Amino acid sequence: MKINTASSHLKAFNEGALRMKMIRKEIVNMMFDEKRFSYLNKISLSKNILIDTTRELISQGEKYLSACKNTDEHVRVAIDVDEYRGMLNELVK
Protein backbone atom coordinates (compact mmCIF):
# COMPACT_ATOMS: atom_id res chain seq x y z
CA MET A 1 0.00 0.00 0.00
CA LYS A 2 1.39 3.37 -1.03
CA ILE A 3 1.35 6.15 1.53
CA ASN A 4 0.11 9.42 0.03
CA THR A 5 2.25 12.09 1.60
CA ALA A 6 3.38 15.46 0.37
CA SER A 7 6.85 14.05 -0.30
CA SER A 8 5.50 11.14 -2.35
CA HIS A 9 3.40 13.53 -4.44
CA LEU A 10 6.37 15.86 -4.90
CA LYS A 11 8.52 12.93 -5.97
CA ALA A 12 5.85 11.81 -8.48
CA PHE A 13 5.52 15.39 -9.77
CA ASN A 14 9.28 15.75 -10.24
CA GLU A 15 9.50 12.35 -11.95
CA GLY A 16 6.64 13.37 -14.23
CA ALA A 17 8.39 16.62 -15.15
CA LEU A 18 11.53 14.64 -16.03
CA ARG A 19 9.42 12.18 -18.02
CA MET A 20 7.86 15.11 -19.90
CA LYS A 21 11.32 16.34 -20.95
CA MET A 22 12.23 12.87 -22.19
CA ILE A 23 8.92 12.56 -24.07
CA ARG A 24 9.52 15.88 -25.81
CA LYS A 25 12.96 14.71 -26.97
CA GLU A 26 11.50 11.43 -28.19
CA ILE A 27 8.74 13.25 -30.08
CA VAL A 28 11.32 15.37 -31.89
CA ASN A 29 13.26 12.21 -32.82
CA MET A 30 10.06 10.48 -33.92
CA MET A 31 9.08 13.36 -36.19
CA PHE A 32 12.31 12.96 -38.14
CA ASP A 33 12.15 9.17 -38.37
CA GLU A 34 10.38 8.46 -41.66
CA LYS A 35 10.06 4.73 -41.01
CA ARG A 36 8.02 4.73 -37.81
CA PHE A 37 4.66 6.36 -38.56
CA SER A 38 2.92 8.56 -41.07
CA TYR A 39 3.01 12.28 -40.29
CA LEU A 40 -0.64 12.42 -39.14
CA ASN A 41 -0.15 9.38 -36.89
CA LYS A 42 2.92 11.05 -35.38
CA ILE A 43 0.95 14.20 -34.60
CA SER A 44 -1.97 12.30 -33.08
CA LEU A 45 0.26 10.01 -31.01
CA SER A 46 2.41 12.90 -29.80
CA LYS A 47 -0.61 14.95 -28.79
CA ASN A 48 -2.20 12.05 -26.88
CA ILE A 49 1.04 11.31 -25.02
CA LEU A 50 1.49 14.96 -24.06
CA ILE A 51 -2.13 15.30 -22.91
CA ASP A 52 -1.97 12.18 -20.70
CA THR A 53 1.38 13.15 -19.19
CA THR A 54 0.29 16.75 -18.59
CA ARG A 55 -2.91 15.62 -16.85
CA GLU A 56 -0.90 13.34 -14.56
CA LEU A 57 1.56 16.14 -13.76
CA ILE A 58 -1.29 18.48 -12.86
CA SER A 59 -2.92 15.83 -10.69
CA GLN A 60 0.26 15.04 -8.76
CA GLY A 61 1.07 18.74 -8.41
CA GLU A 62 -2.37 19.51 -7.03
CA LYS A 63 -2.12 16.62 -4.56
CA TYR A 64 1.24 17.94 -3.40
CA LEU A 65 -0.08 21.49 -3.06
CA SER A 66 -3.03 20.33 -0.96
CA ALA A 67 -0.78 18.27 1.31
CA CYS A 68 2.05 20.68 2.04
CA LYS A 69 2.57 24.03 3.67
CA ASN A 70 3.82 27.17 1.98
CA THR A 71 7.46 26.66 1.12
CA ASP A 72 9.72 27.63 -1.75
CA GLU A 73 9.04 24.21 -3.26
CA HIS A 74 5.29 24.84 -2.90
CA VAL A 75 5.60 28.06 -4.91
CA ARG A 76 7.66 26.33 -7.64
CA VAL A 77 5.14 23.51 -7.98
CA ALA A 78 2.22 25.97 -8.04
CA ILE A 79 3.85 27.91 -10.87
CA ASP A 80 4.64 24.72 -12.78
CA VAL A 81 1.09 23.40 -12.34
CA ASP A 82 -0.29 26.68 -13.67
CA GLU A 83 1.99 26.44 -16.71
CA TYR A 84 0.97 22.82 -17.31
CA ARG A 85 -2.72 23.85 -17.12
CA GLY A 86 -2.08 26.44 -19.83
CA MET A 87 -0.29 23.85 -21.93
CA LEU A 88 -3.16 21.37 -21.46
CA ASN A 89 -5.71 23.98 -22.53
CA GLU A 90 -3.74 24.55 -25.74
CA LEU A 91 -3.41 20.82 -26.40
CA VAL A 92 -7.11 20.01 -26.04
CA LYS A 93 -8.37 22.83 -28.26
Summary of the structure (lengths in Angstrom):
residues: 93
radius of gyration: 15.3
end to end distance: 37.3
largest distance: 49.2
contacts: 237
relative contact order: 0.15
helix: 82%
strand: 0%
